[in-house]
Amino acid sequence: MFNKKMIAAAAALVAAQTAFADDKLIDSVSVEVAAGENVQMVRFNAAKDWDKRWFQSNGTHLSGYWELSTGVWRENRYKNQVGVEQKLWDIGFTPVFRFQNDNKKGMYYEGGIGVHMLSKLYNNSDNRLGTHFQFGDHIATGYVFDNNWELGLKLQHFSNGGYKKPNSGVNYVELKAAYHF
């Protein structure tokens, strides 16, 4: 599943992180696995915390982060044909708002709406997306452990917002594992 380009991209991110040690380029990395109707996804993310605190009260606040992602989707019922597969790539950028504890540990709740570019038009089961450009919105909850590892559960929806038909949308349930630097 991992190819040379993905390994090179990961190495470049690590090298860039080291080069900007005092002013981090990224604050966390994560991997997500997801499933929807006859479709699966694996996605890799890099995030940069906003370091802002809004509505701070009782040890909690609203903040957020920028997320850059790349993933691969596997359609298991391409053109509504049982057993026919197609893979496509997804590159995305999402601003995410997160409600969390002031120490950034423990439970959190978040939501975001971002932009995504698909390498191919999605045509799976009875769902079709008529454009490569998609909006991706999600809601999530999770837990950040004391050792800076995070586990989360997301519900995500992809759609072009109705600006071009067909646009039946794609829904995923995702599991996220992240590490915060």
C-alpha positions in Angstrom: 0.0 0.0 0.0 2.9 2.4 0.8 4.7 3.6 -2.3 8.0 5.5 -2.7 6.2 8.8 -3.2 4.3 8.5 0.1 7.5 7.5 2.0 9.3 10.5 0.4 6.5 12.9 1.4 6.6 11.6 5.0 10.4 12.0 5.1 10.1 15.6 3.8 7.5 16.4 6.5 9.8 15.0 9.2 12.8 17.0 7.8 10.8 20.2 7.6 9.6 19.7 11.2 13.2 19.4 12.4 14.3 22.4 10.4 11.6 24.5 12.1 12.0 23.0 15.6 11.3 26.3 17.4 8.5 27.4 15.1 6.9 24.1 14.2 5.6 23.7 10.6 3.2 21.1 11.9 1.9 20.2 15.4 0.5 16.7 14.8 0.2 13.9 12.3 -2.5 11.4 12.0 -3.8 8.4 10.1 -7.5 7.7 9.5 -9.3 4.6 8.3 -12.8 4.9 7.1 -15.7 3.0 5.7 -18.9 4.0 3.8 -21.4 2.3 1.6 -19.2 0.0 -0.6 -16.2 2.3 -0.2 -13.2 2.5 2.1 -10.6 5.2 2.7 -7.1 5.6 4.3 -6.0 9.1 4.9 -2.8 10.8 6.2 -3.0 14.2 7.8 -0.7 17.0 9.1 -2.1 19.7 11.3 -1.0 23.1 12.6 -2.7 24.3 15.8 -4.0 27.9 15.8 -2.9 28.5 19.4 -6.0 30.6 20.1 -8.5 30.3 23.0 -12.0 31.6 22.5 -14.8 31.4 25.1 -12.4 30.2 27.8 -14.4 29.1 30.9 -14.2 26.4 33.6 -10.9 24.9 32.2 -12.2 24.6 28.6 -12.0 26.7 25.4 -12.7 26.7 21.7 -9.7 26.6 19.4 -8.8 24.9 16.2 -6.3 23.9 13.6 -5.5 23.7 9.9 -5.4 20.2 8.5 -3.7 19.2 5.2 -4.6 15.7 4.1 -4.1 13.1 1.4 -5.9 9.8 1.1 -6.9 7.0 -1.2 -10.5 5.8 -1.7 -11.4 2.3 -2.8 -14.8 2.0 -4.5 -16.0 -1.6 -4.3 -18.9 -1.3 -6.6 -17.6 1.0 -9.4 -20.4 2.1 -11.8 -22.8 0.0 -9.7 -21.1 -3.3 -10.8 -20.6 -5.8 -8.0 -17.0 -6.8 -7.6 -15.6 -4.0 -9.8 -13.2 -1.7 -8.0 -11.7 1.7 -8.7 -9.2 3.7 -6.6 -9.0 7.5 -6.5 -6.8 10.0 -4.6 -8.1 12.8 -2.4 -6.1 15.9 -1.4 -7.8 18.2 1.1 -7.4 21.3 3.3 -9.7 21.9 6.3 -10.0 24.5 9.0 -11.3 22.6 12.1 -12.8 24.1 15.3 -12.2 22.1 18.5 -13.8 22.4 21.9 -11.2 21.1 24.4 -9.7 21.3 27.9 -7.2 24.1 28.4 -4.3 21.6 28.7 -5.4 20.0 25.4 -5.8 16.6 27.1 -8.9 14.5 27.6 -12.1 14.6 25.7 -12.7 16.9 22.8 -15.4 17.7 20.3 -14.8 19.2 16.8 -16.2 20.1 13.5 -14.8 21.4 10.2 -15.7 22.2 6.6 -12.9 22.0 4.0 -12.1 21.6 0.3 -11.0 18.4 -1.4 -9.8 17.5 -4.9 -10.5 14.0 -6.1 -8.3 12.5 -8.8 -11.3 10.8 -10.5 -15.0 11.3 -10.6 -16.7 9.2 -7.9 -19.2 6.6 -9.3 -19.9 3.9 -6.8 -23.0 1.9 -6.0 -25.9 4.4 -6.6 -23.8 7.4 -5.5 -22.1 9.7 -8.0 -20.2 13.0 -7.7 -20.2 15.1 -10.8 -17.1 17.1 -10.0 -13.5 16.5 -8.9 -13.8 19.4 -6.4 -15.7 18.5 -3.2 -16.5 20.0 0.2 -15.8 17.7 3.1 -17.5 18.4 6.4 -17.2 16.5 9.6 -18.1 16.3 13.2 -15.9 14.3 15.7 -15.2 13.4 19.2 -12.1 11.9 20.7 -9.6 11.7 23.5 -6.0 13.0 23.8 -4.0 10.9 26.2 -1.2 12.3 28.5 1.4 10.8 26.3 0.2 13.0 23.4 -1.5 10.2 21.5 -5.1 10.8 20.3 -7.9 8.5 19.3 -11.0 9.9 17.6 -14.3 9.0 15.8 -15.5 11.1 12.9 -18.6 11.3 10.8 -17.7 12.9 7.4 -19.7 13.9 4.4 -18.4 14.8 0.9 -20.5 16.8 -1.6 -20.0 19.5 -4.2 -22.7 21.6 -2.5 -25.2 21.0 -5.3 -23.5 23.2 -7.8 -23.3 20.4 -10.4 -25.4 17.2 -10.8 -25.0 14.3 -10.0 -24.3 15.0 -6.4 -25.6 12.2 -4.2 -22.7 12.7 -1.6 -20.5 10.2 0.1 -20.6 9.5 3.9 -17.9 7.9 6.0 -17.4 6.7 9.6 -13.7 7.2 10.4 -11.3 6.1 13.1 -8.4 8.5 13.7 -5.1 8.0 15.5 -2.9 11.0 15.9 0.3 12.0 17.6 0.9 15.6 18.9 4.5 17.0 18.9 
